[in-house]
Amino acid sequence: MDLQAVIFDYGEVISGPPDMRAHRNLLTIAGVEEELFEKAYWVHRLDYDADILNSQTYWQTVAHDTGVRFTAKQIGQLIEQDAIMWMNLNPAMLAWIPKLKQAGFRLGILSNMPAGVLGYMRPRFPWLAQFDQLTWSCDLGVVKPDPAIYLHTVKKLAVSPDRALFIDNLEKNIAGAEAVGLHAALFENLEQLRNDLGRRGFRLPSPEPAS
């Protein structure tokens, strides 16, 4: 069956690796040891992505878990640097998106994304307008790999799950997509993705390294 839609994760698929300068800035602003900070940062991240915790309460929770208090100024700085950390982009993936669009595929983004990062991203990324559907977990209140977030996305794209390909860098999110009937491809690097798509016979423009 031919594909009609391609759905991308954002983090470390369309985006590149985290900006480590921004990460160092987070540690400096927080003033806590890196291992302690990382644990608190990630253990509550899905609640932040789902907007169970907003930008203020997320960072207040991180502060509580690391035994410190953040001022309002610190929280503002942390929100900004956290967003900047995820703003690096993958040029090859960005170049592939208009090729898919021109080939007639409907395009979507399906990403676990907190409001603090999304608010920074939206005015800075005009290329988001190329997508037919943008599903951000903070808007929906649901995170991957919950089946509802995949089904919401394909419904908005007006395609059946078996006509859509989902690309993500995490195995659990790939499994979640496949469980509701989507085709799914794990993204590790561009060459691996290109080989995987070719081996599986998907008739798509080939993603190529950015020139």
Summary of the structure (lengths in Angstrom):
residues: 211
radius of gyration: 17.8
end to end distance: 32.4
largest distance: 55.1
contacts: 659
relative contact order: 0.18
helix: 57%
strand: 12%
